[in-house]
Amino acid sequence: MLCSVSQRKFSELASSLERETTLKRLPYMVSMELTYRCNQNCCHCFCNLPFDDTKKTEELDTQQVKSILDDITAAGCLWLLFTGGEVLIREDFFDIYRYALKKGLMVEVFTNGSLISSDIARQFAEYSSLGIEITIYGASPEIHDAVTRVKGSFARTMQGIEQLLKYNVPFALKTILLTLNYGDLKNMRKLAADLKVDFKSDSLICPRKDSDNSPLRYRLTVEDAVALEFLDEKDVEIGKKIFSEFWGKGLDDMFICGGGINSFGIDPYGTLSPCTMFQSFQYSLKSMGFKEARQRLINDYGNGGTVSDECRACRMVSLCPVCPAWKELESGGFKTKVDYLCQYSLGLEKKYFEKIKEGQDAKKDLSKT
């Protein structure tokens, strides 16, 4: 029987582990894509395949997944994300999920929520996870379904949410802001508030993993993306913490993030890479164990780095959302610049300091009254 105890927020635990796991290259974070197949057809998705795609036959089977879970826990993994595609498409999902929990892993699940039935919600209630995140694309069927390109998907997602609420399963909502739905952000926030759950949004999308650039047609302009940042005092306070820690700081590591250092990605076919977006540095776990594959990955990184001198000289380099995998997908090389992300980062910097100045000026005005 699994023990259900009150859990510390992973963000708090992660911050305390980040330095040590980075220095020692301990693989304590693994993102595992169980399938690229999905019951939705979101216009911006970088990896989704049809529900009945023939690639299903190439996916890791149950025992292969469990064997990998054995390997990553033996190597020191603590946190595991199950994502896709839509993970609940897999009939063996809960077999795999429960096995991961029994291995002592802190498991998080990303889902679109539309397949959550009463039975699925009950199992999540019985075997609690670190967190479940459900993606919505609007607060109405018209907007949400326009993004998923599946009629009735909003209603099914809301039905899934109702089941989680019924069984008191904690979850959070999130969204990707696109040209099709960014005007509905206020309503999505209200929906989350009415449900009394956390909500977060992101407006950055990249090309598909198969090099198809079609998602970019739905990407917001830089101006619109920046306009959605620091909308309230809470956002500004979060910004203060992040900017105080990272703004103006240089890079000591070859990668901006922990990809390939203390975190790794595993795709549905058993390929290990620094993260789930990478096209390079890929190693088959079907032909070698996790320990050997991870060591090969580390050795192949070399010391050349993936950040250009131009980017290293930028004050925003440690805050910029660009990463080697993204640059590889959009620009074709690790040291090439993604102009969109560069402009977004500089716009974010400008808006942040404008918000800080506004707050300081407001305090001065109050002191005069």
Secondary structure, DSSP 8 states (H G I E B T S, - for coil): ---------HHHHHHHHHHHHHHTT---EEEEE--SB-SS--TT-SS-B-TT-GGGGGS--HHHHHHHHHHHHHTT--EEEEESS-GGGSTTHHHHHHHHHHTT-EEEEEE-STT--HHHHHHHHHS--SEEEEE-S-SSHHHHHHHHT-TTHHHHHHHHHHHHHHTT---EEEEE--TTTGGGHHHHHHHHHHHT--EEEE------TTS--GGGGG---HHHHHHTSS-SHHHHHHHHHHHHHHTT----SSSSSSBTTTEEEE-TTSEEESSTT-SSS-EETTTS-HHHHHHHHHHHH-SS-SS-HHHHTSTTTTT----HHHHHHHHSSTTS--HHHHHHHHHHHHHHHHHHHHHHHHHHHHHH-
